[in-house]
Amino acid sequence: MRFGVNYTPSVGWFHSWLDFSASDTARDLEAIAALGADHVRVFPLWPVVQPNRTLIRPQALDDVARVVDIAASFGLDVNVDALQGHLSSFDFLPSWLDSWHRRNMFTDPDVVASTAAYVRALAAAVGDRPNLLGITIGNEVNQFAHAPHPSPHTITPADGHTWAAAMVAAARSGLSGGPGLEARLGSDARHTAPAGPALGPLVTVAQYDAAWYDDAQPFGPEHAADHGDATVTHSWVFNGSAAVHGALGAGSVRHGEYLLQLAAAWNRDAARPNWLQEVGAPTNVVDVADAASFTEQTIRHALDVQHLLGVTWWCSHDVSRSLADFPELEYDLGLLTNDGRVKPTGERFREVASEARDVQRPASGAPETGLVLDDVDAAGAPLPTTRADSAPGGRFAAAWLALAAEHGRGPQVVLRSRIDDTALLAARGITTCVDVPADLRTTTPLSVAHPATTP
C-alpha cells in the first residue's frame, strides 16, 4: 500500500524546470518525506524537454533524473509523468504542435512518432533508478480530445487506443532498452500482460473523470483498463459530487472509492492494480474547516478497494500568491503551505498514512456484492448513456451509494456485458450480483464532468 503526493515545487511552480534548483527541490522533498509519503509524482514540462519536434534536450532529461536521485536520498520513490500537457488549468503544448504548426496530437504520424520518441527518451533517462515507481504517459491528456477544451484535437475511440498503445510501448521500450512489451507480445498484450517485478517500473495511462462520466469523451474506461500496468483514476469532487452531496456527504468523501470501483469494472484481469493517482480537497467546494476531515474520510474509504496500489494526494505545496491567473482553489490545495508549513490536511494525511501502514488489511478481500452497470441492452448492443448514468447524481451512482451505506463498504461494479463471465466474477470474489432498483428515485441533476479548474 503506497501513500504519496503529487509534487508541486514551492519555488516557481512547474516553471522551475526552466532554471532547475537542486537545493530548492531537496528542501521540498525532505518536507514531503516528513509527511510520511513514500513516493512523489513529478511533472516535467513537455515544451521544456522537447521544444522542437526533433530536439529532446539532454539537460532537461538530466534535471528529471536529478530529481529522482534527490528523492531517493529521502527514501522516496518517484513516478514521472511525460506529457504536460495540462496542469492546473494551464496547457503546456510545445509550439510545434500549435498555432501555425497545429496538427492533431493523437493521429498525425509525425507528431505521434516524435511524441513517442520523447516518452521513450524520458523513460530511458530514469529507467535505471532503483526508486523509479513508474512512468505515466501524461497528466489527463484526454482533456485535449474533446470539449470543454476550447480547441480539441478530435479523435475516435479507436484512434485513442492506437495512440495509447504507441505511448505505452514507447515508455516500455525506454525502460527496457529494447522493443516494448506490446511489440514483443503482440497487440493483444495490453489485455493480458501482468504487472509486477518482472516488468520493472509501472507504465500507466491517466485520464480525468470524463472517461467514466461523459459519453461523448473519446477516451473511455477501456483506455484506462486496457493499456499499461494499472488502472488509474483521478478523483475531484468539484466535478459535481460536492454540489450534489455536500462537501462531507457520502457521495463526496466516498467519491474516490466509488470511482476506483467503477473503473475496476473494466479490468480484464481481476488482479490488475487500481491506483487513486490524483485526489485532493478543493476549497472551492470543500470549506477549509472541513478539508482535514475530507482528507481522512476520502483516504479511509479508498483503502477498502481491492488491489489498491496506492493513494497519491494532490498536492504537496500551495501555489505561490506571487503567480497570477490560477483558479483560486489552486492557491490552497497543498498539504504544505508555499513556505513549507504543514497544514491541517498535511497533519491528517500523515496520521492516516502512518496508521494504515501499521494495520493489517482485512482478510475478507474484495466486496462480494457486484452492482450491475448496464453498458449493453438486452440484445447486447452498447448503451449510449452508460457513463452519464454513472456520474454524480446519476441513477447508478445513487444505487452504489445506497449499497455502500447499507453494507459499510462500497460494492464492486459488474458490467452487464460481462455478467456471464463466471470465471472473471469468481476471480473478483463476487458471489452476488444486484441490479439498480427499478423504483430508485433521484432528484439531483447530473454533474458537469470537467470544470476548467481541474488540476
C-alpha positions as CSV (number, residue, x, y, z in Angstrom):
1,M,0.0,0.0,0.0
2,R,1.5,3.3,-1.2
3,F,0.9,6.8,0.1
4,G,2.3,9.7,-1.9
5,V,1.9,13.2,-3.1
6,N,1.9,15.0,-6.4
7,Y,4.9,17.3,-6.2
8,T,4.3,20.9,-6.9
9,P,7.6,22.9,-6.5
10,S,7.3,25.6,-3.9
11,V,9.6,28.0,-5.9
12,G,8.4,28.9,-9.3
13,W,5.8,26.1,-9.5
14,F,6.4,23.9,-12.6
15,H,8.1,26.8,-14.3
16,S,11.0,25.9,-12.1
17,W,12.0,23.4,-14.7
18,L,13.3,26.4,-16.7
19,D,16.0,27.0,-14.1
20,F,16.2,23.8,-12.1
21,S,17.5,24.2,-8.5
22,A,18.6,21.0,-6.7
23,S,18.6,22.8,-3.3
24,D,15.0,24.0,-3.7
25,T,14.0,20.5,-4.8
26,A,15.8,18.9,-1.9
27,R,14.1,21.2,0.7
28,D,10.7,20.4,-0.8
29,L,11.2,16.6,-1.0
30,E,12.5,16.5,2.6
31,A,9.3,18.2,3.8
32,I,7.2,15.7,1.7
33,A,9.1,12.7,3.2
34,A,8.4,14.1,6.7
35,L,4.6,13.9,5.9
36,G,5.0,10.1,5.8
37,A,4.8,9.9,2.0
38,D,6.7,7.1,0.3
39,H,6.5,8.4,-3.2
40,V,6.0,11.5,-5.3
41,R,4.7,12.1,-8.8
42,V,6.7,14.7,-10.8
43,F,5.8,16.7,-13.9
44,P,8.5,17.8,-16.3
45,L,7.0,20.3,-18.7
46,W,6.8,18.9,-22.2
47,P,7.8,22.1,-24.1
48,V,10.9,22.5,-21.8
49,V,12.1,19.0,-22.6
50,Q,11.1,18.9,-26.3
51,P,10.9,22.4,-27.6
52,N,11.3,21.3,-31.2
53,R,9.8,18.2,-32.7
54,T,13.2,16.7,-33.3
55,L,15.0,18.2,-30.3
56,I,14.9,16.5,-26.9
57,R,17.1,18.5,-24.6
58,P,19.7,16.4,-22.7
59,Q,20.0,18.9,-19.9
60,A,16.3,18.7,-19.3
61,L,16.4,14.9,-19.1
62,D,19.4,15.2,-16.7
63,D,17.3,17.5,-14.5
64,V,14.5,15.0,-14.3
65,A,16.9,12.2,-13.4
66,R,18.4,14.5,-10.7
67,V,15.0,14.9,-9.1
68,V,14.6,11.1,-9.0
69,D,18.1,10.9,-7.3
70,I,17.3,13.6,-4.8
71,A,14.0,11.9,-3.9
72,A,16.0,8.6,-3.3
73,S,18.1,10.4,-0.7
74,F,14.9,11.0,1.3
75,G,13.6,7.5,0.9
76,L,11.0,8.5,-1.8
77,D,10.1,6.6,-4.9
78,V,9.2,8.6,-8.0
79,N,6.6,8.3,-10.7
80,V,7.4,10.5,-13.7
81,D,4.7,12.0,-15.9
82,A,5.7,12.6,-19.5
83,L,3.2,14.8,-21.3
84,Q,2.5,18.1,-19.5
85,G,0.3,18.7,-21.2
86,H,-2.3,20.2,-18.9
87,L,-1.7,21.4,-15.3
88,S,-4.0,23.4,-13.0
89,S,-6.0,25.0,-15.9
90,F,-2.9,25.8,-18.0
91,D,-1.9,23.9,-21.2
92,F,1.7,23.2,-22.0
93,L,1.8,22.1,-25.6
94,P,5.1,22.7,-27.5
95,S,4.9,25.4,-30.2
96,W,5.5,22.8,-32.9
97,L,2.0,21.4,-32.1
98,D,0.1,24.7,-32.0
99,S,-0.8,27.8,-34.0
100,W,0.9,27.8,-37.4
101,H,2.1,24.3,-36.8
102,R,-1.1,22.8,-35.4
103,R,-1.6,19.1,-36.1
104,N,-3.7,16.5,-34.4
105,M,-1.6,15.4,-31.4
106,F,-3.2,11.9,-31.4
107,T,-3.3,11.0,-35.1
108,D,-0.7,12.9,-37.1
109,P,2.1,10.4,-37.9
110,D,4.9,12.8,-37.5
111,V,3.6,14.1,-34.2
112,V,2.9,10.7,-32.8
113,A,6.4,9.5,-33.7
114,S,8.1,12.5,-32.2
115,T,5.9,12.3,-29.0
116,A,6.8,8.6,-28.7
117,A,10.5,9.5,-29.1
118,Y,10.2,11.9,-26.2
119,V,8.3,9.4,-24.0
120,R,11.0,6.8,-24.8
121,A,13.9,9.2,-24.1
122,L,12.4,10.3,-20.8
123,A,11.8,6.7,-19.7
124,A,15.4,5.8,-20.6
125,A,16.8,8.8,-18.7
126,V,15.4,7.5,-15.4
127,G,14.8,3.8,-16.1
128,D,17.9,2.6,-14.2
129,R,17.0,4.3,-11.0
130,P,16.1,1.8,-8.3
131,N,13.5,4.2,-6.8
132,L,11.6,4.7,-10.0
133,L,7.9,3.7,-9.4
134,G,6.9,4.2,-13.0
135,I,6.1,6.3,-16.0
136,T,2.7,7.8,-16.6
137,I,2.1,8.8,-20.2
138,G,0.8,12.2,-19.3
139,N,-1.5,14.2,-17.0
140,E,-5.1,13.9,-18.1
141,V,-4.2,14.1,-21.7
142,N,-7.7,13.1,-22.7
143,Q,-8.9,16.6,-21.9
144,F,-7.3,17.6,-25.2
145,A,-9.6,15.2,-27.1
146,H,-13.0,16.8,-26.6
147,A,-15.0,19.7,-25.2
148,P,-14.9,21.6,-22.9
149,H,-11.3,22.1,-24.1
150,P,-11.6,25.3,-26.2
151,S,-9.6,23.8,-29.1
152,P,-9.8,20.0,-29.0
153,H,-7.8,17.5,-31.1
154,T,-10.8,15.4,-32.4
155,I,-10.4,11.7,-32.5
156,T,-12.3,8.4,-32.4
157,P,-12.1,5.9,-29.5
158,A,-10.1,3.6,-31.9
159,D,-7.7,6.5,-32.5
160,G,-7.3,6.7,-28.7
161,H,-6.5,3.1,-28.4
162,T,-3.8,3.3,-31.2
163,W,-2.2,6.4,-29.6
164,A,-2.3,5.0,-26.0
165,A,-0.7,1.7,-27.2
166,A,2.0,3.5,-29.0
167,M,2.9,5.7,-26.0
168,V,2.9,2.7,-23.6
169,A,5.1,0.8,-26.0
170,A,7.5,3.8,-26.2
171,A,7.7,4.0,-22.4
172,R,8.4,0.3,-22.0
173,S,11.0,0.5,-24.7
174,G,12.8,3.3,-22.9
175,L,12.6,1.4,-19.6
176,S,13.9,-1.8,-21.1
177,G,16.3,-0.5,-23.7
178,G,14.6,-2.7,-26.3
179,P,11.3,-3.3,-28.0
180,G,8.3,-2.5,-25.9
181,L,6.3,-5.3,-24.2
182,E,3.3,-4.9,-26.6
183,A,5.7,-5.0,-29.6
184,R,7.2,-8.3,-28.3
185,L,3.9,-10.0,-27.3
186,G,1.6,-8.5,-30.0
187,S,-1.2,-6.0,-30.0
188,D,-3.3,-8.0,-27.5
189,A,-0.7,-7.8,-24.9
190,R,-2.4,-4.8,-23.3
191,H,-5.2,-7.2,-22.3
192,T,-3.1,-9.9,-20.8
193,A,0.2,-8.6,-19.6
194,P,0.6,-8.8,-15.8
195,A,2.1,-6.0,-13.7
196,G,4.8,-6.9,-11.3
197,P,8.5,-7.0,-10.7
198,A,9.2,-8.9,-14.0
199,L,8.1,-5.8,-15.8
200,G,10.1,-3.4,-13.7
201,P,8.6,0.1,-13.2
202,L,4.9,0.5,-13.9
203,V,3.7,2.2,-17.1
204,T,0.3,3.9,-16.7
205,V,-2.2,6.0,-18.6
206,A,-4.0,8.7,-16.7
207,Q,-7.3,10.4,-17.6
208,Y,-9.6,12.9,-15.9
209,D,-13.0,11.5,-15.0
210,A,-14.9,12.4,-18.2
211,A,-13.5,9.0,-19.3
212,W,-16.1,7.4,-16.9
213,Y,-18.8,10.2,-16.8
214,D,-19.1,11.7,-20.3
215,D,-20.4,9.5,-23.0
216,A,-19.0,11.9,-25.7
217,Q,-15.4,11.7,-24.4
218,P,-13.5,9.6,-26.9
219,F,-11.1,8.3,-24.3
220,G,-13.2,6.0,-22.1
221,P,-12.9,3.3,-19.4
222,E,-11.4,0.8,-21.8
223,H,-8.5,3.1,-22.5
224,A,-7.7,3.1,-18.7
225,A,-8.2,-0.6,-18.2
226,D,-6.7,-2.0,-21.5
227,H,-3.4,-0.1,-21.5
228,G,-0.5,-0.1,-19.1
229,D,0.1,-2.0,-15.9
230,A,-2.6,-0.4,-13.6
231,T,-5.9,1.3,-13.9
232,V,-5.5,4.9,-12.8
233,T,-8.2,7.3,-11.5
234,H,-8.2,11.0,-10.7
235,S,-11.0,11.9,-8.3
236,W,-12.2,15.5,-7.9
237,V,-15.4,16.5,-6.1
238,F,-15.7,19.8,-7.9
239,N,-17.0,17.6,-10.8
240,G,-20.5,17.9,-9.3
241,S,-20.1,15.5,-6.3
242,A,-19.9,18.2,-3.7
243,A,-22.7,20.2,-5.3
244,V,-25.0,17.1,-5.2
245,H,-24.0,15.7,-1.9
246,G,-22.2,18.4,0.1
247,A,-18.5,18.5,0.9
248,L,-18.7,15.9,3.6
249,G,-21.6,13.9,2.3
250,A,-21.2,10.3,1.4
251,G,-21.1,11.0,-2.3
252,S,-18.2,13.3,-1.8
253,V,-16.0,11.5,0.8
254,R,-16.7,8.2,-1.0
255,H,-16.1,9.6,-4.5
256,G,-12.6,8.3,-4.7
257,E,-13.7,4.8,-3.5
258,Y,-16.6,4.9,-6.0
259,L,-14.5,5.9,-9.0
260,L,-12.0,3.2,-8.2
261,Q,-14.7,0.6,-8.1
262,L,-16.3,1.9,-11.3
263,A,-13.0,1.9,-13.2
264,A,-12.1,-1.6,-12.0
265,A,-15.3,-2.9,-13.7
266,W,-13.5,-2.7,-17.0
267,N,-10.4,-4.6,-15.8
268,R,-9.9,-7.8,-17.8
269,D,-7.6,-9.2,-15.1
270,A,-9.2,-9.4,-11.7
271,A,-5.8,-8.8,-10.0
272,R,-5.0,-5.7,-12.0
273,P,-3.8,-2.9,-9.6
274,N,-6.0,0.1,-9.1
275,W,-4.4,3.5,-8.4
276,L,-6.0,6.6,-7.0
277,Q,-3.3,8.7,-8.5
278,E,-4.8,12.1,-8.0
279,V,-7.2,13.3,-5.4
280,G,-7.4,16.4,-3.3
281,A,-9.6,18.7,-1.1
282,P,-10.5,21.6,-3.4
283,T,-11.5,24.6,-1.3
284,N,-13.9,26.0,-3.9
285,V,-16.3,23.2,-2.8
286,V,-14.8,21.9,0.5
287,D,-14.6,24.5,3.2
288,V,-11.1,24.9,4.7
289,A,-12.5,23.9,8.1
290,D,-13.7,20.6,6.6
291,A,-10.6,19.9,4.5
292,A,-8.8,17.7,7.1
293,S,-11.9,15.6,7.7
294,F,-12.5,15.3,4.0
295,T,-8.9,14.2,3.5
296,E,-9.1,11.5,6.2
297,Q,-12.5,10.1,5.1
298,T,-11.6,10.0,1.5
299,I,-8.4,8.0,2.1
300,R,-10.1,5.6,4.6
301,H,-12.8,4.8,2.2
302,A,-10.4,4.3,-0.7
303,L,-8.5,1.8,1.4
304,D,-11.4,-0.5,1.2
305,V,-10.9,-1.1,-2.6
306,Q,-9.5,-4.3,-3.7
307,H,-6.0,-4.4,-5.3
308,L,-5.4,-0.8,-4.4
309,L,-1.8,0.2,-5.4
310,G,-1.9,3.4,-3.5
311,V,-3.3,6.9,-2.9
312,T,-1.3,9.9,-4.3
313,W,-2.6,13.3,-2.9
314,W,-2.8,16.5,-4.9
315,C,-0.7,18.2,-3.9
316,S,2.5,18.9,-1.9
317,H,2.7,22.7,-1.8
318,D,0.3,25.5,-2.3
319,V,0.9,27.7,-5.4
320,S,2.6,30.9,-4.5
321,R,0.4,34.0,-4.5
322,S,3.1,35.7,-6.5
323,L,2.0,33.8,-9.5
324,A,-1.0,35.1,-11.4
325,D,-4.2,33.8,-13.1
326,F,-4.6,30.5,-11.3
327,P,-8.1,29.4,-10.3
328,E,-8.4,30.4,-6.6
329,L,-8.5,26.8,-5.3
330,E,-5.0,26.2,-6.7
331,Y,-3.5,28.5,-4.1
332,D,-4.8,26.3,-1.3
333,L,-4.6,22.7,-2.4
334,G,-1.3,21.8,-0.8
335,L,-0.6,19.6,2.3
336,L,2.0,22.2,2.9
337,T,1.9,26.0,2.6
338,N,4.1,27.6,-0.1
339,D,6.7,28.4,2.6
340,G,6.7,24.8,3.9
341,R,4.5,24.8,6.9
342,V,2.4,21.7,7.4
343,K,-1.3,22.4,7.1
344,P,-4.1,20.6,8.9
345,T,-4.7,18.5,5.8
346,G,-1.0,17.6,5.9
347,E,-1.2,16.5,9.5
348,R,-4.2,14.4,8.9
349,F,-2.6,12.8,5.8
350,R,0.4,11.9,7.9
351,E,-1.7,10.4,10.7
352,V,-3.8,8.3,8.3
353,A,-0.8,7.1,6.3
354,S,1.0,6.1,9.4
355,E,-1.9,4.3,10.9
356,A,-2.8,2.5,7.6
357,R,0.7,1.1,7.3
358,D,0.6,-0.3,10.8
359,V,-2.8,-2.0,10.4
360,Q,-3.2,-5.3,8.6
361,R,-5.5,-5.1,5.6
362,P,-8.8,-7.1,6.1
363,A,-8.5,-10.7,5.1
364,S,-12.0,-10.6,3.6
365,G,-10.6,-9.2,0.3
366,A,-12.9,-7.7,-2.2
367,P,-16.5,-6.9,-1.6
368,E,-18.6,-9.9,-2.5
369,T,-21.5,-7.9,-4.0
370,G,-21.4,-6.6,-7.5
371,L,-23.8,-3.8,-8.7
372,V,-24.6,-4.3,-12.3
373,L,-23.9,-1.4,-14.7
374,D,-26.0,-1.5,-17.9
375,D,-23.4,-1.0,-20.6
376,V,-25.4,-3.0,-23.1
377,D,-29.1,-3.6,-23.7
378,A,-31.0,-6.9,-23.7
379,A,-29.7,-7.6,-27.3
380,G,-26.1,-6.9,-26.3
381,A,-25.9,-3.6,-28.1
382,P,-23.9,-0.8,-26.3
383,L,-26.0,1.7,-24.5
384,P,-25.3,5.4,-25.3
385,T,-25.8,6.8,-21.7
386,T,-23.8,4.4,-19.6
387,R,-21.2,6.9,-18.5
388,A,-23.7,9.7,-17.8
389,D,-25.7,7.3,-15.6
390,S,-22.6,6.7,-13.6
391,A,-21.8,10.4,-13.0
392,P,-22.6,12.0,-9.6
393,G,-26.3,12.4,-9.4
394,G,-27.0,9.6,-11.8
395,R,-29.1,6.5,-11.1
396,F,-26.2,4.1,-11.0
397,A,-24.2,6.3,-8.7
398,A,-27.1,6.7,-6.4
399,A,-27.7,3.0,-6.2
400,W,-24.0,2.4,-5.4
401,L,-24.1,4.9,-2.6
402,A,-27.2,3.2,-1.2
403,L,-25.5,-0.2,-1.1
404,A,-22.4,1.4,0.4
405,A,-24.5,2.9,3.2
406,E,-26.2,-0.4,3.8
407,H,-23.0,-2.5,3.9
408,G,-20.5,0.0,5.2
409,R,-18.3,-0.7,2.2
410,G,-19.0,0.1,-1.4
411,P,-19.8,-2.8,-3.7
412,Q,-17.8,-3.8,-6.8
413,V,-19.2,-2.9,-10.2
414,V,-20.0,-5.6,-12.8
415,L,-20.6,-4.7,-16.4
416,R,-23.8,-6.2,-17.9
417,S,-21.7,-7.3,-20.9
418,R,-19.6,-9.4,-18.6
419,I,-22.2,-10.8,-16.2
420,D,-22.0,-14.3,-17.7
421,D,-18.2,-14.4,-17.4
422,T,-18.3,-16.7,-14.3
423,A,-14.6,-17.2,-14.2
424,L,-14.0,-13.4,-14.0
425,L,-16.6,-12.9,-11.4
426,A,-15.2,-15.8,-9.3
427,A,-11.7,-14.3,-9.6
428,R,-13.0,-11.0,-8.4
429,G,-14.6,-12.6,-5.4
430,I,-18.1,-11.6,-6.4
431,T,-20.8,-14.0,-5.2
432,T,-23.9,-11.8,-5.6
433,C,-24.9,-9.5,-8.5
434,V,-27.7,-7.0,-7.9
435,D,-29.4,-4.6,-10.3
436,V,-30.2,-1.0,-9.9
437,P,-33.6,-0.9,-8.3
438,A,-36.3,-0.1,-10.8
439,D,-38.1,2.2,-8.3
440,L,-34.9,4.2,-7.4
441,R,-35.6,7.9,-7.4
442,T,-33.0,10.6,-7.9
443,T,-33.8,14.3,-7.8
444,T,-30.4,15.7,-8.3
445,P,-29.1,16.8,-11.7
446,L,-26.2,15.0,-13.4
447,S,-22.9,16.8,-12.9
448,V,-20.7,18.7,-15.3
449,A,-17.9,16.3,-15.7
450,H,-14.9,18.7,-16.1
451,P,-14.8,22.3,-14.9
452,A,-11.9,24.3,-16.3
453,T,-10.3,24.3,-12.8
454,T,-9.2,20.7,-12.8
455,P,-5.5,20.1,-11.9
